[in-house]
Amino acid sequence: MTRRAVAATACMMLAALLALDLAAAPPNPYDAPALFALGSGAAPVGGFCGAPGS
Amino acid sequence: MADTSVASAAAQPAARRSAGLPFALLVLAGVAATTLFAGARFGLMLVLGLGFGLVLEGLRFGFAGPWRQMILRRDPGGILAQLLSIGLVALAAIPLLGTNAEELIGSQGRIGWAMVGGAFVFGTAMQVVLGCGSGTLVNAGSGNAVALVALPLFCVGSLLGSLHMDWWTNLGALPPIVLSGGSGLALTLALLAATAAIVLARAAPGSRRIPGRYVLAAVLLAVLAIANLVVAGQPWGVVYGLGLWAAKGTAGLGVDLSASGFWSAPINAARLGASILTDYTSLTNIGMILGAAWISMRRPGALDQPVPRLPAQAWVAAALSGLVLGYSSRLAFGCNVGAFYSGIATGSLHGWVWFAAAFAGSVLGLRLRPWFGLEPRQ
């Protein structure tokens, strides 16, 4: 087996993840935020690595 | 005949490189679809993720490797480039956070027993698999089988860490301590300069310089990281997205995560119910894998190399290390990217503590590699 097969497997795993997620929770383009958070006036609501527990 | 075979051999790499074109078109179609069906901000985040992948794989830059070079060969080039890149981001990020606190947030973590222990264990495991958070993604995309084995378990480990996070944090943790404003920026830059001076003092004679490609990587990463903050409102991170993927998979299997303190917190619960195409760390993670894969397709012969024949214990070690990487980075409020790079660059003191603990762990990890069959014993 070559690295090509490994890279292809990684990409296929990503595709499977996206397909399953899109089926379960399709995005809503009408809910899209402004292009840039900076200047949007909106508070950040994304999950991030420093997220605390409860 | 000889001429034909020579021509054929020469044509092979070119033909394989050309396989990168359909892949690039597919990725661009994905960016367009994300923009159209999720929103322009999310399409742009995927582009930034691709940029991270292109820079890290294209310039062969990372986090675990330079630490390994410093510890084993006292070669400071990579780690100095990391400090340079963090300093460049801090120059923009700390003032931006100070003047736009309602729109932007830094990578702030709580210093505590679990955080320090998690960073130490993360440093150990990342040297066992030779890949940190971003490194595991980039390596998997570029055809590294050890990283591909570690990646799914990284996700599972991050989920498990999130489920146990309250217990660990209750062992004792300070509130986030942030170096902010002009004095915070000055102190951050002074600490970076002092760290660079220590690294240079410990470096092998004749190696006290940053290679040109590392300087380029440091500058490009800084530009992308600042863009990440401006577009997403939060710094570049990796671990959150991986834990989210495992959490969504678990929830999809019917497991109720609402009893978890972490996943019932409003922001995390919202992420769990939303598309990963609207999660910033997921988008940059996806971009990193795809960007690294594209670079590997364009690099002659890179994907034709065989997967190394490693003993069974090496694959088990890789899998377990992936699990440990995910678990420990959740407790440590991030990996090399979210805690070390973005933490320090946005003024969070936990980034410095993370650095010290993970570097100590890396020294241990490098000593463990031969015992797992990942390197010959000396």
Boltz contact constraints between the chains, C-beta under 6 A:
constraints:
  - contact:
      token1: [A, 1]
      token2: [B, 307]
      max_distance: 6.0
  - contact:
      token1: [A, 2]
      token2: [B, 304]
      max_distance: 6.0
  - contact:
      token1: [A, 2]
      token2: [B, 306]
      max_distance: 6.0
  - contact:
      token1: [A, 3]
      token2: [B, 143]
      max_distance: 6.0
  - contact:
      token1: [A, 3]
      token2: [B, 303]
      max_distance: 6.0
  - contact:
      token1: [A, 3]
      token2: [B, 305]
      max_distance: 6.0
  - contact:
      token1: [A, 4]
      token2: [B, 303]
      max_distance: 6.0
  - contact:
      token1: [A, 6]
      token2: [B, 143]
      max_distance: 6.0
  - contact:
      token1: [A, 6]
      token2: [B, 145]
      max_distance: 6.0
  - contact:
      token1: [A, 6]
      token2: [B, 148]
      max_distance: 6.0
  - contact:
      token1: [A, 7]
      token2: [B, 143]
      max_distance: 6.0
  - contact:
      token1: [A, 7]
      token2: [B, 293]
      max_distance: 6.0
  - contact:
      token1: [A, 7]
      token2: [B, 296]
      max_distance: 6.0
  - contact:
      token1: [A, 7]
      token2: [B, 303]
      max_distance: 6.0
  - contact:
      token1: [A, 10]
      token2: [B, 140]
      max_distance: 6.0
  - contact:
      token1: [A, 10]
      token2: [B, 141]
      max_distance: 6.0
  - contact:
      token1: [A, 10]
      token2: [B, 148]
      max_distance: 6.0
  - contact:
      token1: [A, 10]
      token2: [B, 289]
      max_distance: 6.0
  - contact:
      token1: [A, 11]
      token2: [B, 293]
      max_distance: 6.0
  - contact:
      token1: [A, 14]
      token2: [B, 289]
      max_distance: 6.0
  - contact:
      token1: [A, 21]
      token2: [B, 276]
      max_distance: 6.0
  - contact:
      token1: [A, 24]
      token2: [B, 252]
      max_distance: 6.0
  - contact:
      token1: [A, 25]
      token2: [B, 274]
      max_distance: 6.0
  - contact:
      token1: [A, 25]
      token2: [B, 275]
      max_distance: 6.0
  - contact:
      token1: [A, 27]
      token2: [B, 37]
      max_distance: 6.0
  - contact:
      token1: [A, 27]
      token2: [B, 38]
      max_distance: 6.0
  - contact:
      token1: [A, 27]
      token2: [B, 275]
      max_distance: 6.0
  - contact:
      token1: [A, 27]
      token2: [B, 277]
      max_distance: 6.0
  - contact:
      token1: [A, 27]
      token2: [B, 278]
      max_distance: 6.0
  - contact:
      token1: [A, 29]
      token2: [B, 37]
      max_distance: 6.0
  - contact:
      token1: [A, 29]
      token2: [B, 39]
      max_distance: 6.0
  - contact:
      token1: [A, 32]
      token2: [B, 39]
      max_distance: 6.0
  - contact:
      token1: [A, 33]
      token2: [B, 41]
      max_distance: 6.0
  - contact:
      token1: [A, 35]
      token2: [B, 40]
      max_distance: 6.0
  - contact:
      token1: [A, 35]
      token2: [B, 41]
      max_distance: 6.0
  - contact:
      token1: [A, 36]
      token2: [B, 230]
      max_distance: 6.0
  - contact:
      token1: [A, 36]
      token2: [B, 231]
      max_distance: 6.0
  - contact:
      token1: [A, 37]
      token2: [B, 103]
      max_distance: 6.0
  - contact:
      token1: [A, 37]
      token2: [B, 232]
      max_distance: 6.0
  - contact:
      token1: [A, 37]
      token2: [B, 233]
      max_distance: 6.0
  - contact:
      token1: [A, 38]
      token2: [B, 100]
      max_distance: 6.0
  - contact:
      token1: [A, 38]
      token2: [B, 103]
      max_distance: 6.0
  - contact:
      token1: [A, 38]
      token2: [B, 230]
      max_distance: 6.0
  - contact:
      token1: [A, 44]
      token2: [B, 105]
      max_distance: 6.0
  - contact:
      token1: [A, 44]
      token2: [B, 233]
      max_distance: 6.0
  - contact:
      token1: [A, 44]
      token2: [B, 234]
      max_distance: 6.0
  - contact:
      token1: [A, 46]
      token2: [B, 232]
      max_distance: 6.0
  - contact:
      token1: [A, 46]
      token2: [B, 234]
      max_distance: 6.0
  - contact:
      token1: [A, 46]
      token2: [B, 280]
      max_distance: 6.0
  - contact:
      token1: [A, 47]
      token2: [B, 240]
      max_distance: 6.0
  - contact:
      token1: [A, 47]
      token2: [B, 267]
      max_distance: 6.0
  - contact:
      token1: [A, 47]
      token2: [B, 268]
      max_distance: 6.0
  - contact:
      token1: [A, 47]
      token2: [B, 271]
      max_distance: 6.0
  - contact:
      token1: [A, 48]
      token2: [B, 234]
      max_distance: 6.0
  - contact:
      token1: [A, 48]
      token2: [B, 237]
      max_distance: 6.0
  - contact:
      token1: [A, 48]
      token2: [B, 240]
      max_distance: 6.0
  - contact:
      token1: [A, 49]
      token2: [B, 237]
      max_distance: 6.0
  - contact:
      token1: [A, 49]
      token2: [B, 239]
      max_distance: 6.0
  - contact:
      token1: [A, 49]
      token2: [B, 240]
      max_distance: 6.0
  - contact:
      token1: [A, 49]
      token2: [B, 334]
      max_distance: 6.0
  - contact:
      token1: [A, 49]
      token2: [B, 338]
      max_distance: 6.0
  - contact:
      token1: [A, 50]
      token2: [B, 107]
      max_distance: 6.0
  - contact:
      token1: [A, 50]
      token2: [B, 108]
      max_distance: 6.0
  - contact:
      token1: [A, 50]
      token2: [B, 109]
      max_distance: 6.0
  - contact:
      token1: [A, 50]
      token2: [B, 333]
      max_distance: 6.0
  - contact:
      token1: [A, 53]
      token2: [B, 165]
      max_distance: 6.0
  - contact:
      token1: [A, 53]
      token2: [B, 166]
      max_distance: 6.0
  - contact:
      token1: [A, 53]
      token2: [B, 169]
      max_distance: 6.0
  - contact:
      token1: [A, 53]
      token2: [B, 261]
      max_distance: 6.0
  - contact:
      token1: [A, 53]
      token2: [B, 262]
      max_distance: 6.0
  - contact:
      token1: [A, 54]
      token2: [B, 166]
      max_distance: 6.0
  - contact:
      token1: [A, 54]
      token2: [B, 261]
      max_distance: 6.0
  - contact:
      token1: [A, 54]
      token2: [B, 265]
      max_distance: 6.0
